[in-house]
């Protein structure tokens, strides 16, 4: 099963890694896939690109197609590989995520309205 919705304000979401803010958004697009945690897709203007390093990784999803970009996260002198991704040309039902960026909830800290969400355990953990 696959679906999406836009997070309605006033929800404020934030993503961080080892205490460093990676993104903050009041309007992520939430994607729901069976067997996976909710994914939050963000406008690029909400993402701290000073911490992201482009990666050569590409993956393919039967629902969303092939990724157009992956990014690793640099915190101090450490690189955390492939924590964020994007789809430039998803299929019609997921056009709202085109060009948006998502982070692995399993690998970064996610706060929603000031509450830290537990990191889910998946095959991506």
ABEGO torsion letter per residue (X at the ends): XBBBBBBBOABBBBBBBGGBBABBBABBBBBBBBGBBBBBBBBAAABBAAABBBBABBBBBAAAEBBABBBBBBBEABBBBGABBBBABBBAAAAAABGBBBBBAAABBBBBGGBBBBBBBBAAX
